[in-house]
Amino acid sequence: MKSAVVFYKALVDGLVSATWRDSIIARRIREWGVVRDSSYRNDATFNTTMAQFTAEQRATVAALVQEAHQTGMFQVLAYLTDEINLDGLRLTRHGVELPVEPFGMTLYEDWQGRCDGKHRWPDEK
């Protein structure tokens, strides 16, 4: 059986992977007019707005939407950290309770450091 720390690291790294995945809306904005069926939910307002933007403007808006997607992940992890540290929330995987701050940083700090590529797990070379 895997250790609780291994499960914790897998959770954080999975969250990092999910964070960098394109948000669906950002992808639709970037692809509008380029990829068939790139409209968003057949929303007339969205399509009318996208028709006015150049590809560069759409890329800028998509980058902002992607950043909002990443910010949302941070806010959820900050909330979970408060729940863990202040109200006793615990996360488990396969019946194994994940450790709280096993590397001396909060869940969102571990996530942020891994996203930035500045945080290595202690056993990584």
N, C-alpha and C positions, 0 to 999 in steps of 0.2 A: 504494500500500500504506500502511496505517496505521502510525504510529510505535509503538515499544515503550511509550512513556509513555501513549499513547492506549489501548493494550491494557491496561496496568496500571490506569488509571483505570476502564475498563469492568469489569474484574474486581472491583475494590473496590466500585464502585457496584452491580454485580450481586449481590455478597455482602450489601450493605446491603438491597437489595430482598428477597432471600431471608430475611434475618433478620426483617424486619417482617411477612413473610407469616405468617398464623396457623399455629401448629403444629396438626396434625390432631387431636391429643388435646385441646388447649385448645379448639378449635372444638367438638368432640364434647361436652365438659363444658358449655360455654356453651349449646349447642343441645339438651341432653338434655331430653326431655319437651316440647320446643317444636317441633322439626323431626322429621318422620317419619323413621324409621330413623336416629335419632341415637345409638343404642347403640354401644358401642365393641367391635367384634369379637365381638358376642354374648356378652360376658363377664358372667356372672351377678353376680360380686362388684362389678364396676363399676356395673352397673345397680342393684343393691341399695343401694350407697352413694349414688349420684346421687339415688335416690328419697327419701333422707332430707334432702337439702339444699334450701334455698330457692333461688330464682333468684339472689339476692344472694350467697349462699354459693358457688353454682356459679361466679359471675362472679369471686369472689375466688380460688377454686382455679384457675380457668382463667388468671387473670392470673399466678399463681405458676408454672404450667406453661409459660406463654409466656415468662416471665423465664428459666426453666431452659433453654428452647429457645435463647434469645439467648445465655445464658451458655455453652452448648455450642459455639455458633459462635465465641465469643471464645476458648475453650480450643483449638479446632482451629487458629485463626489464630495463636495464641501458639505452638503446637507447630510449625506450618509456618515461623513466623519463626525459631525456634531451628534448625530444619533448614536454612533458607536461610543464616542467619548463621554457624552453627557447623559444618555438615556439607556445605555446597556445593550444597544442593538448588536447582534453577532451574526456573522456570515458563516455558512457552512457549505462544504462541498463533499459529497459522498459520506455524509455523517461526521466529517472532520471539521471542527471549528477552526476558522482561519484566525491567525494571530492578529492582535491589534498592534500596529506600528512596530513590526518586527525589525525594522532597520532604523528606528528612531525618527521616522518621518510619518506624517499623516498619510492616509490613503490618497488624497488629492496631491500631496507633495510628491509621493512616489510616482503617481501617474504623470504629473507635470514634468518631473525630471526625466522620465522615460520618453515622453513625447519630445522633449527638447534634445534628447540624445546625450544629456549631461550626467545622467544617473545610471550607473552600472550596478547590477546586483553584486554583492560581496564575492560570490563564487565565480563571477565572470572574469575571464582573462583579458 
